[in-house]
Amino acid sequence: MALNFKHLHYFWALVKEGGVMRAGERLHVTPQTVSGQVALLEEALGKPLLRKSGRSLTMTETGKMAFAYADEIFSLGEELEGLLRGAGQRRAEFRVGVADAVPKTVAYNLLEPATRLADPVRLVCREWKLENLLSELALHRLDAVIADVALPAHSSFRAYSHKLGSSGLTFFAAPAVRRRLKGKFPACLASAPILLPGGDTSIRTHLDAWFRQLAIAPTVIGEFDDGALMKAFGSHGQGVFAGPTFLEQEIRSQYGVEVVGRAPELVEHFFVISPERRIRHPCVAAITDTARARLPGA
């Protein structure tokens, strides 16, 4: 059965608008029509694209993949419409994947130099599991991938890891939490509520080993796949959290937290994975040059 792009457009609008009601308003149809069109798309594909999460809808893994393609299709359509109406010239695209283990603050700081080139580009970011992004890279649907680990040695993907640099970790807490801590760092963490990154991140493995080595059994209040959400909880006094030392000033300013202590032995690495052995893509070159000038250990 051929893909019905009308059904796909309704699904795309639902995700973009964040709900059935808003999608209906955007498309000038009833919410029931939106739901019905998406259901027909799921039936045609033979897989669910959305699942209920409380009162809201979240995308399945198939849904995320479908939305990535739909977003490219319909964003290009809107761009074409603008060009035909004389709205301007099309910018070159830089399609980059960001592994979901990479903190969003780090991702922004690494990618930002690509937006300052003499020839402006349109940045298209995809956040996903690293293995999924590598598959997209192999199919030439991405130009590069930002990750916290190098390409595995046994990988079948034809790509190359370029180290951007490394950073130790700094532990942060809201002022009220910081004042309640007893003793010097890192011993004070034994009596502190701790917020940790999710188990899929490489730094979580290092943190767990570090706590064991110091004979510290932390009181873990929460684990977060989303680093920004972890920092938000920390800023509201829920616990101590760790972040890259090279972003220490930015984290303090943005979240209103104080430094509890620094652990330079806890090293987090960052890479850009590219099909190029020698970097020629101007955006990848800008990312690499800026990161290596700012981060140690490149």
MOLIN-V403627 format. One record per backbone hydrogen bond with DSSP energy under -1.0 kcal/mol. NH is the residue of the N-H (numbers start at 1). CO is the residue of the C=O. E is the energy in kcal/mol with one decimal. If there is no record, write none. Layout:
((NH:CO:E) (NH:CO:E))
This chain:
((8:4:-1.9) (9:5:-2.2) (10:6:-1.8) (11:7:-2.0) (12:8:-2.6) (13:9:-2.5) (14:10:-2.2) (15:11:-2.1) (16:12:-2.7) (17:13:-2.5) (18:14:-1.1) (19:14:-1.4) (23:19:-1.9) (24:20:-2.4) (25:21:-1.9) (26:22:-2.4) (27:23:-2.5) (28:24:-1.0) (29:24:-2.3) (34:30:-1.6) (35:31:-2.5) (36:32:-2.4) (37:33:-2.4) (38:34:-2.2) (39:35:-2.2) (40:36:-1.9) (41:37:-1.8) (42:38:-2.4) (43:39:-2.2) (44:40:-2.3) (45:41:-2.3) (46:42:-1.9) (51:58:-2.8) (53:56:-3.4) (56:53:-1.8) (58:51:-2.9) (60:49:-1.9) (64:60:-2.4) (65:61:-1.9) (66:62:-2.7) (67:63:-2.8) (68:64:-2.1) (69:65:-1.7) (70:66:-2.7) (71:67:-3.3) (72:68:-1.5) (73:69:-2.5) (74:70:-2.9) (75:71:-2.0) (76:72:-1.9) (77:73:-1.6) (78:74:-2.2) (79:75:-2.1) (80:76:-2.8) (81:77:-2.2) (82:78:-1.9) (83:79:-2.3) (84:80:-2.6) (85:81:-1.2) (86:83:-1.8) (87:82:-3.3) (94:122:-2.5) (96:124:-2.6) (97:144:-2.6) (98:126:-3.4) (99:146:-2.7) (100:128:-2.1) (102:99:-2.3) (107:103:-2.6) (108:104:-2.5) (109:105:-2.0) (110:106:-2.2) (111:107:-2.5) (112:108:-2.6) (114:111:-1.9) (115:112:-1.9) (116:113:-1.5) (122:92:-3.4) (124:94:-2.6) (126:96:-2.1) (128:98:-1.3) (133:129:-2.2) (134:130:-2.5) (135:131:-1.4) (136:132:-1.8) (137:133:-2.4) (138:134:-2.3) (139:135:-1.3) (140:137:-1.6) (141:136:-2.8) (143:95:-3.7) (144:95:-1.1) (145:273:-1.9) (146:97:-3.2) (147:271:-2.4) (155:152:-1.8) (159:157:-1.4) (160:274:-3.1) (162:272:-2.4) (164:270:-2.7) (165:270:-1.2) (166:296:-2.8) (167:268:-1.9) (169:263:-1.6) (170:243:-3.1) (171:261:-3.2) (172:241:-3.5) (173:258:-1.9) (178:174:-2.8) (179:175:-2.1) (188:184:-2.2) (189:186:-2.1) (190:187:-1.8) (191:188:-1.0) (192:189:-1.2) (194:219:-3.0) (195:240:-3.1) (196:222:-2.6) (198:224:-2.0) (201:198:-1.4) (205:201:-1.0) (206:202:-1.4) (207:203:-2.5) (208:204:-2.6) (209:205:-1.9) (210:206:-2.4) (211:207:-2.6) (212:208:-1.9) (213:209:-2.4) (214:210:-1.8) (215:212:-1.2) (216:211:-2.8) (219:192:-1.0) (220:218:-1.1) (221:194:-2.9) (222:194:-1.1) (224:196:-2.2) (230:226:-1.9) (231:227:-2.2) (232:228:-2.0) (233:229:-2.2) (234:230:-2.2) (235:231:-2.7) (236:232:-1.0) (237:234:-1.7) (238:233:-2.1) (240:193:-3.3) (241:172:-2.1) (243:170:-2.4) (245:168:-2.9) (247:244:-1.5) (248:245:-2.0) (251:247:-2.7) (252:248:-2.4) (253:249:-2.3) (254:250:-2.8) (255:251:-2.4) (256:252:-1.4) (258:173:-3.2) (260:171:-3.6) (261:171:-1.2) (263:169:-3.4) (266:263:-1.8) (267:265:-1.1) (268:167:-3.1) (270:165:-2.1) (271:147:-2.8) (272:162:-2.3) (273:145:-3.3) (274:160:-2.5) (285:281:-2.6) (286:282:-2.1) (287:283:-2.4) (288:284:-2.6) (289:285:-2.9) (290:286:-2.0) (291:287:-2.3) (292:288:-2.4) (293:289:-1.4) (294:290:-1.3) (295:291:-3.5))
